[in-house]
């Protein structure tokens, strides 16, 4: 699921609306890290 987490984070940072699938703890932290990364990168 690692690649899909990256794609999901990138799409959300670009403003695309979507549902976030259920994730366990490590997946959620991984997703939050990449979302913050892409949001900072897009500014």
N, C-alpha and C positions, 0 to 999 in steps of 0.2 A: 504494500500500500504506500510505500515511500514516494514513488513517482506521482501517484494520484494526490498525495498530500501537497507536494510541491506545485502541481498544476492547480489544485483548488486554491491554495494560498495566492498564487500569482493572479488567477482570475478574480478573486475577491479584491485584491489590491488594485486591480484595474477598474473596479467598480461594477463588475458583472454580478447580478443577483442570482443566488443559488442557495440550495439547502446544504448545510454541513452535515455529512453523515455521522452516525455514532462512532466515537473513537474511545479507545482506552487511554489511560493516563499518559504513557510514553508517546503515543501517537498525537494526543492533544498538545503536549508540550512541543513536539516536533512541528506541528502545524502552526502553533502560536509564534514560534521562533521565525519560521519562514514568512508568515504573514507580516510580522513586524519588519523583517528584512526587506520584503518587496514593497511595503508601504513607504519605508524610508528611501528606498531606491527610486520610487516613482516621483518623489517630491522634487 
